[in-house]
Amino acid sequence: MHPILEQITQLAPDEKSLAAARQSMAPRLWTECSLSEHAIWGECQGSTTYEVMVDLQRFGYRCSCPSRKRPCRHVLALLLKLAAHPDSIPLGLPPSEVQSWLDKRQQRKPPGDSLPSPAKAPVDEAGRARRAARRSDRVEQGIAQLQRWLEDLIRNGLAGVELQGARFWEEQARRLVDAQAPGLANRVRALREIPASGPNWPQRLLFALGRLELLLEAYGRLADLPDDLQSEIRQQCGWQIGQSELDSHGDCVNDIWLVVAQREEEEDRLRVQRNWLLGVNSVRVGLILQFASGTTPFPALPAQSSRTPGEAQVSSPSHAGRILTNSGMEAWRPGIAFHGTLQFYPGVARLRARVLERGESVPFPAEFPGQTSAGQILDQFSDQLAVHPWLAGSVFILQSATITELRGKWFVRDEAGDGLPLSGQTPWRILTETGGQPADMVLEWNGESADVLSLMQPGPEGQHRFRQIRGQS
């Protein structure tokens, strides 16, 4: 997620409010939406029309909806719209009711009085600790209930579970969402796709249940585990990484970063974009996650230098007035290369990252690091699973690879003739792009099958062709 959106989400009172806000960002719901130097306002269509306004100078908000949550979904949606699509909001003069509200707020503080800087802003540590403790209690209650559900499932056996409808899995997932453990909820939802999905589905379901049980056991022993593993387990359960934890435990890598693959999926009624980056010198793989709802575009790649004027920025949730326009930004797409610094999230995987600073763009290189054999991919994935048993998949670049068919099944083959089974994706697009010739293939390996995401082939006069194969699922 782009840092701007990530910081705004910290305003949300809970995950439900944030999800509702993303749905409320749809342009068709908003009218009379405008922006001035000090405020943003608009009307959002719900069960009736709600008047929403946000003071960007001395951060405050007001909405005519009856919600008891503060900020409500409409205020969050308006801020998210401003951060993600500022060019879509026209400039204008505040209407009388908005100006009257701003004037009253102005009278409460002496002119020129400003909020303290983020570094000096007082932090309610006791309140933060209480909120964290309450959520921890809810998560633990959700885990205890999930444990009982799993025990009942195993006690009754897997025979006949393929006859269970979606409600059987969704009811348990919703309980976990209510317990503020969305990561566990997503894992339960993924379970329902396994029954009757193939001849060996009972083994795969049992394996997935085992990994879920291992995660629950690990969460119960957090205090006995290393810091990186604690952070990984909490993230897997659905805890978000705060900026302070990211700054103190994340690591920064400066390199030439290549955008080598992109994939878009639906997840919990949101669109999720996965952008895979490769460091030329560090040979480090980074995953940039972005989220959007409906037809809302994903946030763009940051403009050069994180300090460049014109780039959208929010220094803290209490300083939303520092949101600026994000002109000069470009869409993420495979084939982009740039100097920059990625900040990797703490954990044992160290895959997820965010762009901390972007420098100048550079030509995409003719060659880049990767794996030379299928065996090398299997060994590296095995090493990753040894420290991160909940890893769903990882991206590799198999050099000089081809696609071949054997006994009705398709494989990605290395130069030595060893292969990895291809997933259910149609191989014809790959064959059309390569003409059956070797290419460097960016693939996602999940332990059972490979999914080719993109590829690069040498072209005439030293030029190279970079092609995206898999974008949306």
Buried (B, 14 or more C-beta within 10 A) or exposed (E): BBBBBBBBBBBBBEBBBBBBBBBBBBEEBBEBBBBBEBBBBBBBEBEEEBBBBBBBBBBBBBBBBEBEBEBBBBBBBBBBBBBBBBEEBEEEEBEEEBBEBBEEBBEEEEEEEEBEEEEEEEEEEEEEEEEEEEBBEBBBBBBEBBBEBBEEBEEEEBEEBEEEEEEBBBEBBBBBBBBBBBBBBBBBBBBBEBBEEEEEBBEBBEBBBEBBBEBBEBBBEBEEBEEBBBBBBBBBBBBBBEBEBBEEBBEEBBBBBBBBBBBBEEEBEBBBBBBBBBBBEBEBBBBBBBBBBBEBEBBBBBBBEBEEEEBBBBBBBBBBBBBBBBEEBEEBEBBBBBBBBBBBBBBBBBBBBBBBBBBEBBEBEEEBBBBBBBEBBBEBBEEBEEBBEBBEBBBBBBBBBBBBEEEEEBBBBBBEEBBBEBBEBEBEEBBEBBEEEBBBBBBBBEEEBBBBBBBBBBEEEEEBBBBBBBBEE
